[in-house]
Amino acid sequence: MKKLIQLATALIFCGCTEIESFKFTKFQGTTNRELEGAPSSLHPECVTYRRPVNFQFTGPIQENVNIRIELNTLDLISNNKLDNNCNGLRVLSNEEKINHWVADNSCNTESTHLWVKVPGVTDGINDLTVCYGDSTLDNESNSSSVFP
């Protein structure tokens, strides 16, 4: 079963001067089923579990777009797939690690707010990958890297 991720227009930010150039009413995306292991082409920190995130965008190509993904980390933590501080989370765009921030006090909840800075969003379907499961990784959640 796919879970709808609501990425409303109010949750999209960019460095462009004309926000009205976005020709959409809302973003919608899905988190597909969890996948174990990772193909060798993915980032080396994305080897335990991964979850594809797909979203639809209509409009001209945009750079450095902030997007919020809602993720149920309560379930991941209770099933020992993520540590209590969400330290092992990573997000990939085009198989490259991108900056992310787990919003304060949202880890270990049913609706964890995971903000990412996507380097490029194109017209059509866009793909991200959320990786987790390696509790030995340092916490790379950083609000100033997503919202400089």
N, C-alpha and C positions, 0 to 999 in steps of 0.2 A: 504494500500500500504506500502511496506517495503522500508526503506531508506538504501542505501548501506553506510556503514562506511568503509572508506579506512584506513587500518592499515598497511601501507607498512613496509617492513623490516627495513627501516631506522628509523622507529618510535618505534622499539622494542629494549629494552636494558635489559641486565641481568648481574648478578654478575659472570656469568660463564666465564671460561677462554677461551673456544673455541666457539665463536659465530657461526662458521661454522657448529657446530653440529646441528643447526636448519636446518631441511630439508624442507624448504618451499620457495616458490617464493614470496608469499605475504599473509598477513592476510586479510580476508574479514569478515565483520560482518554485522548484521542488527539490527536496532532498530525497534522493533515491535510496534504495536499500543499502545497508552497510555492506562493505566489501572487506574481506580479510586479506592480509598480505598486499603486496603492491608490485606492479610490474617494474622491472629493473629501470625503466625509463623515468620513473617518478623520482622526485627528490629523495635523497637518502634518509631524511627524517620522516618520511611518509611510508613506513613499512608495516605497521601493525594493523591499523584499521583506517579506512578512508570512506568518505561519503561524498558522492558527487552532488553538486549544487548547480542547478541550471536556472537561468532567468532570461526572460524575454525583454528586449529593449527595442524601442522604435525611435529612431532619430539619427542625427549625424553622429559620427564617431566622437567620443568624449575621452579625455585623458584624466587620470587621477580622480576617479569617482569613488566617493565613500558610500558603502552599502552596508546595511544591517542585515545579518542573518540570525534568525531565531533557531536555537538548537537546544534540545532537551539534554542538558548535562547531568541532571539529577539521575536519569536512567543510566547514562554512561558510567557515572561514578558508582552508583549502587551495584552495577555489574562488573566493577573493577576494570573498566576500559579507559578510565581517566582518573587522575588524582584529584583530591578535594579542592585544589586551587586552579584547576584547568591548565596546569603548566605544560602538558604535552600537546596542546593544540597547535596546529600549523594550518595555514591556508595556502593553496597553490592556485596560480593562474597561469595557464600555458606551461604547466610543469615547473614553474619557478615560484619560490616562496615569496609571499607578499606580506606587507605589514598588516597586523591585526591588533585589536584591543577587545578584551572581554570587559564589558561595562561593569563598573563597580557594583558589588553586591548581587550580581546576576549569575555567578558561577554556582553550580550545584542547585539549579532550579529547573523547572520544566520549560522555561522560556528564557534561556541565557541569551543575552544580546551580544553577538559577536560582530563587531564592526571591522570592515576591511577597507583598504585603499586599493582599488583595482586600477592598474596602470592604464588599461584601455578597455572601453566598452564599445562594442560595435552594434550596428543595426542587426537585429535577429536574436538567435539563441546564443547566450554567453555561458561558459562553463567555468566553475571553480571546483576545487576539491578541498574538503575539510579533512585533515588527518589528525589522528589521536591514538593513544595507547602506549606511548613510550614515556613512562613516568620519570626516566632519567634525564629527559630534556629540560633545559632551563626554561623559565618563564620568559617568553618574548612578547607578551601582551604589553602594549605601550600606546597610550592615548595620544601622545604628542607625535608619534610616527604616523598615525592615521589622520589626526587633526592638527597639522603643524601650526 
